[in-house]
Amino acid sequence: MGVFKTRSFYYAFILTLMCSVLGTFLGGLPYLTIIGALVISLMLGMIFQIHQPTIDKARSGIGFISNKFLRLGIILLGFKLNLIDLANAGVKTILVAMIVVTGVIILTYNFARKLGVNKELAILTASGTGICGAAAVMGVSPQIKVSPDKESQKKDDEVLAVAIVAILGTIFTLIEIAIKPLLHMSSMQFGVMAGGSLHEIAHAIATGGAGGAVSLSSAIITKLSRVLMLAPAALIIGIWYQKTESKGSTDKQKLPIPWFMGGFILTSIIGTFIPMPGNILNGLVKLAYLILGMAMAALGMSVNFKVFLTSGKKAVFAASAVSVILLGFMIVVSKMFF
């Protein structure tokens, strides 16, 4: 833990904290809520690259924050997940979440690979599209173990995947709000559709809110049912990735258990079953987003713009196609079963 004593860490801490605080403020403004604080923090981190000497001073600290703070943020995010609310939503909602997460990840990954997208970018984009946007990309990423020479490429893939799900989620938020009058859905149906089809929690809230209080509540519950899949999905993807990478290899590798996901489940249990004042619970969730915002800003500070501008087109196409299929599926499911 000697990194805490280095000047580089303090530089990185201050820079990323500035980005996260500003991202939180901007993400709360009327027209920017659709984009969300995490993605704004990422973009602010990218802007810092204009002054490379500052980034160079903070380089090793940036690496630490993008890795360790990310895990801490995801653990704290568990306080947002109320397990009783999810249980009350019934088997239908959980079942829909399982089908959506599994189907979207498999479809997006295979389609992206057929288009020639590299394996890491394909699985990260698929995870973000299927589970819960940026937090899912960052939650699954530690499970993708690559050789040291591929580490910088993996960082670029992380940022690309986050950008893809953020842009698509924003576009589909606007589409769903625009087509709402044409769908002739009840408030609950519209909320279930929004929570089941959109990528970020912020997107589901923005869209669900357009349908009123019942719609908003349904959107959040359906979305959080997908967030619940983050821990098992990360574990399964890690095992799958290790097996596909070690084919033909005689080396025995350790099982990639995402221990920080255990923390995520533990905090959700604490937040659900241990009586806690609402302001403390809200404060912990806000702290989670602040820390995740710092991790996102650190990622933005380390992105390779050449890769960012050239490598993402096919992944965008794959995720877009599957997002259209997902929206159609959720419209049908919402109308038939809710």
Secondary structure as UniProt FT lines:
FT   HELIX           2..5
FT   HELIX           7..27
FT   TURN            30..35
FT   HELIX           37..47
FT   HELIX           48..50
FT   HELIX           52..57
FT   HELIX           59..64
FT   HELIX           65..69
FT   HELIX           70..77
FT   HELIX           78..80
FT   HELIX           83..88
FT   HELIX           91..114
FT   TURN            115..116
FT   HELIX           119..130
FT   TURN            131..133
FT   HELIX           134..140
FT   HELIX           141..143
FT   HELIX           148..150
FT   HELIX           151..183
FT   HELIX           187..197
FT   HELIX           201..209
FT   TURN            210..211
FT   HELIX           213..227
FT   TURN            228..229
FT   HELIX           230..245
FT   TURN            246..248
FT   HELIX           259..273
FT   HELIX           278..301
FT   HELIX           305..310
FT   HELIX           313..337
//
